[in-house]
Amino acid sequence: MLDELAKIREDALKRLENIKSEEELSELNTSVLGRNGALTAILRTMGKLSAERRAQLGKAANEVKQSIAEALEARKAMLDAFAEQKRIEDETVDVTLPGIIELPSGKLNPLTKVYREIRDALVGLGFTTFEGPEIEYDDFNFTKLNLPPDHPARDMQDTFYINDRVLLRTHTSPCEARALMALKPPFRLVIPGRVFRVDEPDASHSPVFMQIEGLVVDKNLTFADLKGTIDTFVKAVFGENVRSRLRPSYFPFTEPS
């Protein structure tokens, strides 16, 4: 029986070396030290032995049991340490990483989306974006655009004046005057921006609204160029099946237009 005890110990310690989980550890403990375990089965046979032999076998069995129990505890401690290390590694936060926005991001304003569609369509035709100030001189907003001092558009009821010389621009066209003074032709410009009018807000009016216009300066331009640009632009923004047409109208500072 002493040989059997030695073999139980040897087998248990060998199995213990390959154990990698607490489930396997519990299974080994039950199969060796449990009520129906290998060591318990040997202890149950001790009643048939002489007192001397029983004492000898009992001492050896207790040593084997203690040895296996200590090895099980040591293995459990090692598994717990590995598990704790893994938990720490999994929960580690690298503070140098960029932040992650978990909340849904906002959506583009409809005006921004439409503006970008229009801008991109014209940029695709060779235009360049040109911008100017919203607080503008009267001279650029009116005089340089062929709107003399007695023109109705200068009326205080239509325009937000800051003083006699400065106002909130009523259109994006002051940028045309600025471009003609600053740039050397030929050029193709798309001019977007906010403009301001003295209007009561309703379904079709607002004191602040977006405007966008184009300005092309080059030699040998004809209405065919204008028509082709408008037609291509309309199809790019509204779809290939949309038809465009030109109709006569009158704008003092863009005649003919």
Backbone bond lengths (Angstrom), bond angles and torsions (degrees), N, CA, C in turn:
res aa  C-N    CA-C-N  psi(-1)  N-CA   C-N-CA  omega(-1)  CA-C   N-CA-C  phi
1 M - - - 1.448 - - 1.525 113.09 -
2 L 1.338 114.69 -29.40 1.462 117.50 177.52 1.535 110.53 -61.81
3 D 1.342 114.87 -37.16 1.466 118.88 177.86 1.531 111.01 -64.58
4 E 1.315 115.03 -38.31 1.457 119.08 179.32 1.542 110.66 -65.75
5 L 1.322 115.40 -39.73 1.461 119.20 177.25 1.535 111.04 -62.49
6 A 1.326 115.41 -43.09 1.463 119.63 179.63 1.528 110.80 -62.47
7 K 1.346 115.12 -39.54 1.459 119.19 -179.61 1.539 110.89 -68.03
8 I 1.351 115.72 -39.90 1.477 119.13 177.81 1.527 110.13 -59.91
9 R 1.310 115.78 -43.38 1.473 120.23 179.50 1.526 110.73 -64.70
10 E 1.320 116.42 -46.55 1.463 120.37 -178.06 1.534 110.92 -61.82
11 D 1.336 115.97 -45.68 1.472 119.90 -179.30 1.537 111.26 -64.78
12 A 1.342 115.68 -40.65 1.462 119.60 -178.55 1.533 111.18 -64.21
13 L 1.345 116.89 -44.56 1.461 120.67 -179.47 1.526 111.17 -67.43
14 K 1.332 117.54 -34.65 1.456 120.92 178.82 1.531 110.77 -67.85
15 R 1.353 115.21 -42.99 1.473 119.23 177.90 1.535 110.48 -64.44
16 L 1.327 114.86 -34.64 1.464 120.44 -176.62 1.532 111.57 -62.62
17 E 1.325 116.70 -31.74 1.465 120.37 -177.60 1.529 112.10 -64.60
18 N 1.339 116.41 -26.81 1.469 119.96 -175.86 1.532 113.34 -100.48
19 I 1.326 116.16 2.37 1.461 119.63 -178.24 1.533 109.78 -76.90
20 K 1.369 115.96 132.17 1.456 121.14 -176.68 1.530 113.36 -125.86
21 S 1.326 117.07 5.87 1.469 119.15 -179.62 1.531 109.38 -147.93
22 E 1.321 115.19 159.55 1.459 120.01 178.96 1.525 111.16 -68.44
23 E 1.332 117.64 -27.70 1.466 120.56 177.17 1.522 110.40 -63.95
24 E 1.316 116.90 -44.74 1.462 121.09 178.20 1.528 110.65 -65.50
25 L 1.343 115.17 -36.75 1.459 119.88 179.50 1.532 110.59 -64.81
26 S 1.315 116.83 -43.10 1.463 121.35 179.03 1.527 111.19 -65.24
27 E 1.324 115.65 -36.98 1.468 119.86 179.46 1.534 110.67 -65.63
28 L 1.332 116.92 -40.69 1.463 120.75 178.20 1.528 110.71 -65.61
29 N 1.300 117.72 -42.84 1.464 122.16 179.72 1.528 110.96 -60.36
30 T 1.330 115.37 -42.13 1.468 119.38 179.92 1.518 111.84 -68.43
31 S 1.347 116.79 -40.66 1.463 120.05 -175.86 1.528 112.88 -72.48
32 V 1.354 116.58 -19.44 1.462 119.37 -178.45 1.541 112.08 -108.86
33 L 1.327 116.17 -49.71 1.467 120.14 -173.71 1.528 113.41 -104.14
34 G 1.309 118.15 -6.14 1.450 121.23 -177.66 1.522 113.15 -71.20
35 R 1.344 115.85 177.43 1.473 121.27 -177.59 1.517 111.81 -56.79
36 N 1.314 116.60 -36.40 1.467 120.83 179.56 1.521 112.16 -107.96
37 G 1.343 115.49 22.49 1.450 120.09 -176.53 1.521 112.95 -78.24
38 A 1.332 114.86 169.18 1.471 121.24 -177.50 1.523 111.50 -62.28
39 L 1.345 117.76 -42.76 1.463 120.50 -178.96 1.527 110.71 -68.75
40 T 1.288 117.74 -38.98 1.470 121.70 179.26 1.529 110.75 -64.30
41 A 1.328 116.09 -36.35 1.470 119.97 179.71 1.526 111.00 -62.62
42 I 1.331 116.96 -37.24 1.462 120.26 178.66 1.532 110.62 -70.37
43 L 1.321 116.45 -40.78 1.464 120.04 -179.41 1.529 111.72 -62.03
44 R 1.315 116.79 -30.82 1.470 120.01 -179.48 1.541 112.62 -69.42
45 T 1.299 116.18 -19.11 1.471 119.25 -179.99 1.526 112.80 -87.73
46 M 1.319 116.47 -4.88 1.475 119.81 -175.06 1.528 112.76 -67.10
47 G 1.324 118.49 -22.39 1.466 120.47 -179.14 1.515 113.15 -63.76
48 K 1.282 117.53 -22.30 1.462 121.98 -178.25 1.539 112.06 -85.82
49 L 1.339 115.95 -6.44 1.467 119.60 -175.36 1.529 110.63 -92.85
50 S 1.323 113.31 164.48 1.469 119.17 175.91 1.518 108.50 -70.72
51 A 1.343 115.73 163.77 1.471 119.66 -177.75 1.523 111.14 -60.34
52 E 1.339 115.64 -43.22 1.471 119.02 -179.26 1.526 110.83 -63.86
53 R 1.334 114.92 -46.68 1.455 119.79 -178.68 1.532 110.67 -65.77
54 R 1.343 115.18 -37.45 1.463 119.89 -178.98 1.524 110.32 -65.18
55 A 1.334 116.87 -39.67 1.470 120.82 179.18 1.529 110.52 -65.12
56 Q 1.320 115.26 -42.53 1.465 120.30 -179.90 1.528 110.29 -63.92
57 L 1.336 115.69 -45.81 1.468 119.64 -177.99 1.539 110.93 -69.13
58 G 1.345 115.94 -36.00 1.466 119.71 179.50 1.513 111.74 -64.59
59 K 1.327 115.83 -41.34 1.461 119.70 178.40 1.520 110.89 -63.23
60 A 1.339 115.83 -45.65 1.464 119.81 -179.41 1.524 111.14 -64.66
61 A 1.354 116.57 -39.07 1.468 120.33 -179.60 1.522 111.00 -65.96
62 N 1.344 116.45 -39.33 1.464 119.87 178.37 1.523 111.65 -65.15
63 E 1.335 116.20 -38.01 1.466 119.94 178.08 1.529 110.73 -64.71
64 V 1.354 115.39 -42.54 1.468 119.31 178.49 1.535 110.67 -64.37
65 K 1.334 114.33 -43.26 1.464 118.89 -179.45 1.531 110.98 -62.04
66 Q 1.330 115.71 -45.28 1.459 120.36 -179.43 1.533 111.11 -63.90
67 S 1.341 114.76 -42.14 1.460 119.67 -179.89 1.539 111.37 -61.60
68 I 1.346 115.63 -45.51 1.464 119.97 -179.35 1.536 110.18 -67.52
69 A 1.347 117.10 -41.47 1.462 120.95 -179.85 1.525 111.36 -61.70
70 E 1.353 116.07 -42.65 1.466 119.67 178.58 1.524 111.20 -64.76
71 A 1.348 116.25 -38.66 1.461 120.01 178.65 1.534 110.96 -66.38
72 L 1.338 115.48 -38.25 1.467 119.87 177.10 1.537 111.09 -63.32
73 E 1.328 116.50 -43.05 1.465 120.91 179.45 1.523 110.86 -64.30
74 A 1.342 115.88 -41.58 1.461 119.49 179.53 1.537 110.97 -63.68
75 R 1.347 114.72 -42.53 1.467 118.76 179.27 1.526 110.80 -64.99
76 K 1.335 116.23 -39.56 1.460 120.63 179.05 1.530 110.53 -63.10
77 A 1.333 115.79 -42.07 1.465 119.68 178.71 1.527 110.77 -61.67
78 M 1.340 115.97 -40.00 1.454 119.82 179.46 1.536 111.10 -66.66
79 L 1.351 116.51 -42.90 1.469 120.09 178.03 1.531 110.99 -62.81
80 D 1.331 116.76 -40.39 1.469 120.31 177.92 1.525 111.04 -62.79
81 A 1.335 116.16 -39.34 1.461 119.80 179.55 1.527 110.60 -65.92
82 F 1.338 117.41 -42.91 1.458 121.13 176.84 1.535 111.18 -60.80
83 A 1.340 115.46 -43.05 1.470 119.99 -179.14 1.526 110.85 -64.16
84 E 1.327 116.73 -40.67 1.460 120.73 179.39 1.524 110.96 -66.75
85 Q 1.329 117.11 -39.56 1.463 121.40 178.06 1.523 110.96 -63.52
86 K 1.336 115.38 -42.04 1.460 119.49 178.98 1.528 111.05 -65.28
87 R 1.340 116.23 -40.01 1.461 119.65 178.87 1.521 110.60 -62.31
88 I 1.325 116.16 -42.45 1.470 120.51 179.61 1.522 110.31 -63.18
89 E 1.348 116.39 -43.10 1.456 119.88 -179.83 1.524 111.28 -65.26
90 D 1.345 116.32 -39.60 1.467 119.76 -179.62 1.522 111.73 -67.97
91 E 1.336 116.50 -30.92 1.460 120.33 -177.15 1.520 112.72 -93.78
92 T 1.320 116.39 -0.51 1.457 119.21 -179.07 1.529 110.92 -65.17
93 V 1.307 117.53 134.69 1.461 123.16 178.61 1.520 109.03 -111.38
94 D 1.314 116.19 122.57 1.460 121.03 176.27 1.526 108.08 -84.30
95 V 1.334 116.59 104.56 1.462 120.47 -175.43 1.519 112.45 -70.71
96 T 1.348 117.99 -9.26 1.465 119.92 178.82 1.523 112.33 -86.27
97 L 1.370 117.01 -10.71 1.460 119.50 179.39 1.521 110.51 -73.04
98 P 1.341 117.63 149.28 1.472 119.49 177.09 1.524 110.77 -65.75
99 G 1.312 116.30 152.10 1.460 121.09 -179.55 1.520 111.83 -66.48
100 I 1.312 115.75 153.22 1.466 122.05 178.45 1.521 108.40 -111.62
101 I 1.324 115.85 120.23 1.461 120.55 178.67 1.518 108.05 -85.37
102 E 1.334 115.61 110.04 1.451 120.03 -178.28 1.523 112.17 -89.61
103 L 1.336 116.29 -22.24 1.450 118.87 177.59 1.525 109.75 -74.25
104 P 1.311 118.84 146.61 1.473 120.03 178.50 1.521 111.28 -62.93
105 S 1.309 115.82 138.12 1.455 119.67 179.75 1.526 109.97 -74.28
106 G 1.330 115.20 159.41 1.454 120.02 -179.56 1.520 112.06 -73.24
107 K 1.309 115.16 172.38 1.460 121.77 179.07 1.520 109.87 -105.26
108 L 1.329 115.04 154.56 1.451 119.73 177.32 1.524 110.40 -68.73
109 N 1.330 115.40 141.68 1.460 120.67 173.82 1.534 109.18 -61.76
110 P 1.329 118.32 139.96 1.472 120.11 179.59 1.524 113.31 -52.63
111 L 1.349 116.73 -37.46 1.462 119.51 178.09 1.527 111.24 -62.54
112 T 1.330 115.55 -40.62 1.467 119.86 179.39 1.527 110.79 -64.66
113 K 1.332 116.54 -42.47 1.462 120.43 -179.95 1.523 111.06 -62.61
114 V 1.344 116.40 -46.56 1.474 119.71 -179.44 1.522 110.19 -65.59
115 Y 1.337 116.76 -43.02 1.462 119.58 178.75 1.528 111.33 -57.35
116 R 1.329 116.78 -44.08 1.466 119.85 -178.69 1.524 111.67 -66.51
117 E 1.331 117.07 -36.61 1.467 119.75 176.97 1.527 110.66 -62.96
118 I 1.338 115.93 -45.47 1.466 120.27 179.69 1.517 110.46 -65.07
119 R 1.329 116.36 -47.51 1.469 120.24 -179.58 1.524 111.64 -59.13
120 D 1.337 116.20 -47.20 1.465 119.70 -177.34 1.528 111.45 -64.63
121 A 1.349 116.35 -35.55 1.462 119.15 178.88 1.523 110.59 -63.96
122 L 1.334 116.84 -42.32 1.465 120.29 -178.99 1.526 111.72 -75.66
123 V 1.329 116.86 -35.90 1.478 119.31 175.95 1.522 109.53 -62.24
124 G 1.346 116.21 -35.26 1.463 119.82 176.61 1.510 113.37 -65.03
125 L 1.341 116.93 -19.82 1.467 121.52 177.06 1.522 111.96 -94.15
126 G 1.317 117.27 7.46 1.464 120.44 176.29 1.515 114.81 99.57
127 F 1.347 117.51 7.90 1.463 120.53 179.05 1.533 110.41 -81.57
128 T 1.336 114.58 157.20 1.462 122.26 176.81 1.522 108.52 -121.59
129 T 1.337 117.62 138.95 1.462 121.43 179.57 1.530 110.54 -70.50
130 F 1.327 115.09 134.67 1.471 121.53 177.69 1.525 107.65 -134.02
131 E 1.328 117.65 130.87 1.459 121.82 -177.82 1.520 110.84 -128.36
132 G 1.339 114.92 158.64 1.455 121.34 179.13 1.510 110.95 -142.29
133 P 1.341 118.09 -179.79 1.473 121.72 -176.01 1.523 112.26 -74.16
134 E 1.329 115.51 147.39 1.472 120.42 175.01 1.527 110.57 -79.98
135 I 1.325 117.17 -33.69 1.466 121.02 172.34 1.520 106.62 -88.96
136 E 1.314 116.62 113.05 1.458 121.32 -166.35 1.530 111.59 -123.68
137 Y 1.324 114.14 159.17 1.471 119.50 172.49 1.521 110.05 -78.28
138 D 1.326 114.88 145.12 1.463 121.11 174.96 1.517 110.54 -55.45
139 D 1.297 115.98 -36.39 1.461 121.18 -177.22 1.529 111.65 -60.98
140 F 1.334 117.57 -44.66 1.471 120.60 179.73 1.528 111.17 -75.81
141 N 1.321 116.41 -36.84 1.467 119.68 -175.83 1.528 112.48 -72.40
142 F 1.363 116.40 -30.70 1.455 118.81 -175.60 1.534 113.47 -126.54
143 T 1.322 117.57 -62.99 1.463 121.56 -168.74 1.515 112.61 -57.54
144 K 1.315 117.04 -49.03 1.470 120.05 -177.90 1.535 112.31 -71.29
145 L 1.320 117.32 -6.19 1.465 121.59 177.78 1.532 110.75 -107.53
146 N 1.352 115.47 20.88 1.463 120.98 176.49 1.529 112.28 67.07
147 L 1.325 116.32 35.05 1.464 121.79 174.39 1.533 107.37 -116.28
148 P 1.300 118.29 93.90 1.473 122.12 -175.05 1.526 112.37 -66.74
149 P 1.329 117.23 169.95 1.472 121.02 -176.32 1.525 114.85 -56.95
150 D 1.317 118.08 -25.71 1.460 119.45 -178.40 1.525 113.02 -94.40
151 H 1.339 116.09 11.60 1.463 118.75 -178.38 1.532 110.12 -73.64
152 P 1.356 118.20 141.76 1.472 120.87 -177.78 1.534 113.96 -59.02
153 A 1.336 117.96 -28.22 1.462 120.46 -178.14 1.521 112.75 -65.19
154 R 1.338 116.19 -17.46 1.460 119.86 179.37 1.531 112.55 -83.41
155 D 1.292 117.30 -1.88 1.450 120.46 -175.64 1.521 111.00 -59.76
156 M 1.307 116.25 141.91 1.465 121.28 -179.11 1.524 111.97 -60.84
157 Q 1.320 117.39 -24.98 1.457 120.09 -179.03 1.538 112.21 -78.14
158 D 1.312 117.20 -11.00 1.467 120.77 -179.93 1.523 112.97 -107.69
159 T 1.325 117.57 -20.84 1.459 121.58 -170.00 1.524 111.30 -126.93
160 F 1.337 116.11 139.56 1.462 121.30 174.03 1.535 108.67 -84.62
161 Y 1.316 117.03 101.01 1.458 121.16 177.99 1.526 109.94 -89.93
162 I 1.332 115.35 136.30 1.461 120.87 173.54 1.521 109.11 -90.88
163 N 1.332 115.73 -43.60 1.464 122.31 168.71 1.528 107.20 -152.55
164 D 1.300 118.07 -166.51 1.469 120.58 -175.33 1.524 112.70 -65.50
165 R 1.312 117.87 -23.35 1.474 120.88 -175.02 1.526 113.36 -111.44
166 V 1.340 116.93 -16.14 1.463 120.58 -172.82 1.532 109.55 -124.06
167 L 1.339 115.70 143.36 1.463 121.04 -177.82 1.531 109.76 -152.60
168 L 1.322 116.40 172.12 1.463 121.26 168.06 1.515 107.24 -86.40
169 R 1.315 117.32 124.79 1.457 120.23 -172.66 1.532 111.05 -56.22
170 T 1.309 115.03 139.87 1.466 120.42 -179.04 1.524 112.07 -93.72
171 H 1.314 117.68 -6.59 1.459 122.99 177.98 1.532 108.15 -161.31
172 T 1.313 117.30 173.30 1.468 120.38 178.22 1.522 112.15 -87.68
173 S 1.322 117.03 -1.72 1.465 120.57 -175.39 1.528 115.12 -64.76
174 P 1.347 121.25 -23.15 1.471 117.98 173.12 1.529 112.62 -54.20
175 C 1.328 115.98 -27.75 1.473 119.17 178.08 1.524 111.12 -65.31
176 E 1.336 117.87 -27.41 1.461 120.19 177.16 1.529 109.69 -64.56
177 A 1.355 115.87 -45.50 1.460 118.94 178.34 1.523 110.68 -62.10
178 R 1.322 116.52 -42.56 1.465 119.99 179.24 1.526 111.12 -64.05
179 A 1.320 117.15 -40.64 1.460 120.52 179.62 1.523 111.64 -65.01
180 L 1.335 116.60 -42.33 1.467 120.34 -179.56 1.526 111.12 -64.38
181 M 1.335 116.83 -29.36 1.470 120.43 179.06 1.536 111.88 -84.00
182 A 1.340 117.10 -25.51 1.470 119.40 -171.91 1.523 113.58 -104.18
183 L 1.324 118.48 -26.85 1.456 121.27 -173.02 1.524 111.42 -108.08
184 K 1.314 114.42 153.67 1.457 120.74 177.34 1.518 108.99 -101.15
185 P 1.320 117.74 123.01 1.476 119.84 178.97 1.528 110.49 -63.27
186 P 1.338 117.48 158.74 1.471 126.85 2.61 1.537 111.57 -82.92
187 F 1.338 115.73 151.65 1.467 120.01 174.02 1.519 109.60 -154.88
188 R 1.337 113.48 157.30 1.469 122.77 176.57 1.520 107.39 -128.54
189 L 1.323 116.94 116.87 1.461 121.06 -174.25 1.520 111.26 -120.29
190 V 1.333 115.77 142.56 1.459 122.39 167.68 1.524 105.87 -113.13
191 I 1.343 116.82 126.38 1.458 122.23 -170.36 1.531 109.24 -119.81
192 P 1.334 117.82 102.62 1.477 121.06 178.72 1.529 110.86 -103.11
193 G 1.323 117.02 165.10 1.448 119.43 171.83 1.515 113.69 156.70
194 R 1.347 114.70 170.93 1.459 120.61 176.83 1.524 109.92 -83.54
195 V 1.333 115.87 144.43 1.458 121.98 175.66 1.527 108.76 -131.88
196 F 1.325 115.55 165.12 1.460 120.19 -169.68 1.521 110.45 -134.27
197 R 1.312 116.42 132.72 1.465 123.05 177.54 1.526 108.83 -136.69
198 V 1.322 116.04 150.47 1.462 120.20 175.80 1.526 107.83 -80.65
199 D 1.315 116.49 90.41 1.470 122.56 -178.07 1.515 109.76 -134.26
200 E 1.314 116.16 145.82 1.455 121.21 171.18 1.529 108.80 -79.23
201 P 1.309 118.09 129.70 1.479 118.99 -179.18 1.524 111.85 -63.01
202 D 1.323 115.62 130.84 1.464 121.65 171.37 1.523 107.68 -152.90
203 A 1.325 117.85 -164.17 1.468 120.66 -174.93 1.516 112.60 -63.08
204 S 1.328 117.96 -25.33 1.471 119.84 -175.79 1.519 113.26 -125.71
205 H 1.337 118.65 6.99 1.459 121.05 -179.29 1.529 110.32 -135.35
206 S 1.339 114.31 150.18 1.460 120.47 177.46 1.520 108.25 -156.06
207 P 1.326 118.50 143.32 1.471 119.74 177.73 1.529 112.74 -69.57
208 V 1.332 116.70 -16.08 1.466 121.73 177.01 1.523 108.38 -134.30
209 F 1.317 118.26 127.66 1.457 120.52 178.14 1.528 109.90 -152.79
210 M 1.311 115.44 166.61 1.467 121.42 -178.90 1.522 110.33 -91.12
211 Q 1.312 114.61 143.34 1.467 120.60 175.01 1.519 108.09 -136.14
212 I 1.325 115.64 150.78 1.464 119.84 177.09 1.516 108.23 -145.34
213 E 1.308 116.95 136.48 1.463 120.86 -178.94 1.526 109.75 -143.77
214 G 1.311 114.55 163.28 1.452 120.21 178.90 1.509 111.51 -118.76
215 L 1.323 116.54 148.22 1.466 122.17 177.86 1.522 108.41 -136.75
216 V 1.337 115.52 123.48 1.462 121.17 178.69 1.523 108.51 -123.75
217 V 1.319 116.56 127.28 1.457 122.10 176.84 1.520 107.75 -124.72
218 D 1.328 115.80 117.54 1.460 120.44 -178.59 1.520 108.18 -165.40
219 K 1.296 116.50 171.92 1.459 120.95 176.76 1.523 110.57 -88.36
220 N 1.339 113.81 153.73 1.473 121.56 173.26 1.526 113.63 60.76
221 L 1.328 116.89 31.19 1.468 120.38 175.41 1.521 109.75 -83.64
222 T 1.320 116.21 143.69 1.462 121.57 178.35 1.522 109.41 -131.97
223 F 1.352 114.80 176.23 1.451 118.11 176.24 1.526 111.33 -66.04
224 A 1.318 116.97 -20.92 1.458 119.69 176.51 1.528 110.24 -63.69
225 D 1.347 116.22 -37.41 1.463 119.53 176.77 1.527 110.75 -65.23
226 L 1.348 115.48 -42.64 1.458 119.65 178.43 1.528 111.03 -62.49
227 K 1.324 116.22 -46.43 1.457 120.29 -178.35 1.533 110.98 -63.92
228 G 1.323 116.52 -43.83 1.458 119.61 179.56 1.522 112.33 -63.16
229 T 1.357 116.61 -39.49 1.462 120.93 178.62 1.523 110.76 -64.80
230 I 1.338 116.27 -46.89 1.468 120.14 -179.35 1.518 110.65 -63.34
231 D 1.331 117.70 -43.60 1.459 120.81 -177.75 1.532 110.78 -64.07
232 T 1.324 116.32 -43.90 1.468 120.29 179.01 1.524 111.03 -64.75
233 F 1.340 115.53 -41.10 1.467 120.72 178.90 1.530 111.32 -62.99
234 V 1.311 117.13 -45.56 1.467 121.54 -178.68 1.525 111.04 -61.83
235 K 1.305 116.86 -42.83 1.469 120.73 179.54 1.525 110.76 -66.99
236 A 1.332 117.78 -36.48 1.469 120.91 -179.86 1.520 111.34 -67.37
237 V 1.340 117.39 -34.18 1.464 121.05 -175.87 1.526 111.89 -90.24
238 F 1.347 116.90 -41.25 1.472 120.54 -172.08 1.525 114.06 -106.85
239 G 1.348 117.99 -10.07 1.456 119.87 178.38 1.524 112.32 117.39
240 E 1.313 115.30 155.06 1.464 121.43 -174.66 1.523 112.98 -65.94
241 N 1.328 117.89 -24.30 1.468 120.26 -175.27 1.527 113.30 -85.74
242 V 1.331 117.34 -3.12 1.464 120.47 -179.48 1.527 110.05 -80.38
243 R 1.334 115.88 135.22 1.470 121.04 178.09 1.525 109.21 -103.90
244 S 1.305 117.19 144.67 1.463 122.01 178.21 1.522 109.32 -117.86
245 R 1.335 115.35 153.86 1.467 119.94 176.80 1.513 108.75 -143.01
246 L 1.307 117.02 151.82 1.458 122.49 176.51 1.521 108.95 -98.85
247 R 1.331 116.50 138.26 1.453 120.15 175.55 1.526 108.26 -133.26
248 P 1.331 118.66 145.96 1.475 121.28 -177.64 1.524 111.55 -73.24
249 S 1.305 116.80 143.99 1.451 123.26 174.32 1.521 107.49 -154.56
250 Y 1.316 116.87 179.45 1.462 120.12 -175.77 1.518 111.14 -131.37
251 F 1.334 115.51 119.26 1.454 122.83 173.09 1.526 106.76 -128.44
252 P 1.313 118.55 118.09 1.467 121.55 -168.53 1.525 115.13 -52.08
253 F 1.332 116.89 -43.65 1.461 117.84 -172.98 1.521 112.96 -95.00
254 T 1.329 119.13 5.66 1.470 119.99 176.49 1.532 111.76 -123.48
255 E 1.314 116.40 9.99 1.465 119.55 -178.14 1.529 110.38 -63.57
256 P 1.351 120.39 131.59 1.465 125.20 -0.87 1.531 111.51 -81.69
257 S 1.325 115.65 143.67 1.467 119.93 -178.31 1.515 109.15 -157.03
